[in-house]
Amino acid sequence: MNKELLRKLPKVDELLNQEKIKKYLNITMRNIIVDSIRETICNYRNMIIKGRINAFTNEDIINSVIMTIEEKDEFKLRKVINATGIVIHTNMGRSLLSKGAVERVIDVVENYNNLEYDINKGKRGLRYSHIEEIITKITGAEAAMVVNNNASAVMLVLSTLCYEKEAIVSRGQLVEIGGSFRVPEVMKLSGAKLVEVGTTNRTHLFDYENNISENTGVLLKVHTSNYKILGFTEEVPLDELVELGKEHNIAVIEDIGSGVLVDFSKYGFAYEPTVQESIKKGVDVVTFSGDKMLGGPQAGIIVGKKKYIDKMKKNQLTRALRIDKMTLAALEGTLKYYLDEEEAIKNIPTLNMILADKDDIMKKAQELKEMLEKSLRDYDFNISSDFSMVGGGSMPTEKVDTYVIRIRSKKITTKKLEYLLRMNKIPIIVRVCNDEIILDLRTIFEKDFNTILDAFHNVESNL
Ligand SMILES: *Cc1c(COP(=O)(O)O)cnc(C)c1O
């Protein structure tokens, strides 16, 4: 053991007085600094004892302390730059909130608020009352309520309308959503019994009809949001299912998944069923996510006939699935824009990224490429057209025209470059294709161009 070297290890106080470390007292907590110093000294002591080092400088220790401080000081949940072009990326937080929604959240959470207080009556009010009106106005439904997410919405609906009864669903619609949400499993947990009818590719009205009995609780339609069955297929049209439900006095419920409130076919996309259309066709209850195509916070929205929604409000499960004031504020802020479709498209990031003009994306690509080229020598940058994805299990077959910057380093492998960009202080998450880094400008904002430039400079200086 190198006792000489061990004696050379600085004391905590000595390091605390080093100018380079002292500076951190202004930006972080003393505890974090002291912990980092202790940890660093301890690491060096172990390395000396194990004979892994036989020399160090004061500078080595100080740098190691600083690295540890920066690591400890970082929030675990933090901003990343999504350069993948996948707009609703479930791994990266799905929809970004609009400015209006964020402002609503701040106003509500920095202050006391009327979350469960009826200002007109001066007494206790209902958490859900604040957004029921706007949701029904936009969707045309009689009533609405909101829970934690769409998975819990499905569960609450089934638990309320189909407990210990049978839910008839087409085999072609037994979906698994990313993160292992499986319709059949959620149904079981809700107490509903699943009756699968038809085949994977074809289900007819008589498949439903032949399975209706006194045990039937609901007819369930699930939107196959993240896949499409193509070829020799048949699905029962919604209006026929609604008709069948009416004949037998059985509720028809639809898990529409993405919650599209705008008809995208107007903008050159394949038609996606909208919530408004389902309600118009007479579906009794429709559920959808708040943070997919709707572009709001995580939430599960339930709309439909008042007599059913009222029952759900009384279900004890509602308490376990209830949403927070932050969600309510963000949802109201988001939905407000939908009162005018143009405003929604202009202000809700998910919508304006999906519908972004191709020429605008090109302009951004050129601007960023120029910035990068100007000060970076060791890379090849090329712009080309490519496809973005909507993501979030929405519009699975839709390839959206975009422009990307393709990048290759002359010094390091693409794999290494991808890693270093991902390890940047603000991580940059890219796509890799044909051994090139792909930056899709659809999901990259101009405000982040400098961060991206800095990241490439850091990569260079760390080589
Ligand atoms: C995404 C999705 C869900 C789950 O929604 P969450 O809001 O993530 O809970 C359920 N059903 C369908 C059809 C979906 O697309």
The ligand as an SDF file (V2000), in Angstrom:
LIG
                    3D

 15 15  0  0  0  0  0  0  0  0999 V2000
  -52.6610    4.5760  -26.3270 C   0  0  0  0  0  0  0  0  0  0  0  0
  -53.8410    3.7470  -26.2240 C   0  0  0  0  0  0  0  0  0  0  0  0
  -54.2980    3.3250  -24.9600 C   0  0  0  0  0  0  0  0  0  0  0  0
  -53.5880    3.6930  -23.6970 C   0  0  0  0  0  0  0  0  0  0  0  0
  -53.6960    5.0510  -23.4580 O   0  0  0  0  0  0  0  0  0  0  0  0
  -52.8610    5.7440  -22.2570 P   0  0  0  0  0  0  0  0  0  0  0  0
  -53.3720    7.1390  -22.2530 O   0  0  0  0  0  0  0  0  0  0  0  0
  -51.4300    5.6070  -22.6260 O   0  0  0  0  0  0  0  0  0  0  0  0
  -53.1920    4.9900  -21.0340 O   0  0  0  0  0  0  0  0  0  0  0  0
  -55.4330    2.5510  -24.9240 C   0  0  0  0  0  0  0  0  0  0  0  0
  -56.0820    2.1900  -26.0440 N   0  0  0  0  0  0  0  0  0  0  0  0
  -55.6810    2.5820  -27.2770 C   0  0  0  0  0  0  0  0  0  0  0  0
  -56.4540    2.1430  -28.4770 C   0  0  0  0  0  0  0  0  0  0  0  0
  -54.5510    3.3790  -27.4030 C   0  0  0  0  0  0  0  0  0  0  0  0
  -54.1280    3.7760  -28.6050 O   0  0  0  0  0  0  0  0  0  0  0  0
  1  2  1  0
  2  3  1  0
  2 14  2  0
  3  4  1  0
  3 10  2  0
  4  5  1  0
  5  6  1  0
  6  7  2  0
  6  8  1  0
  6  9  1  0
 10 11  1  0
 11 12  2  0
 12 13  1  0
 12 14  1  0
 14 15  1  0
M  END
$$$$
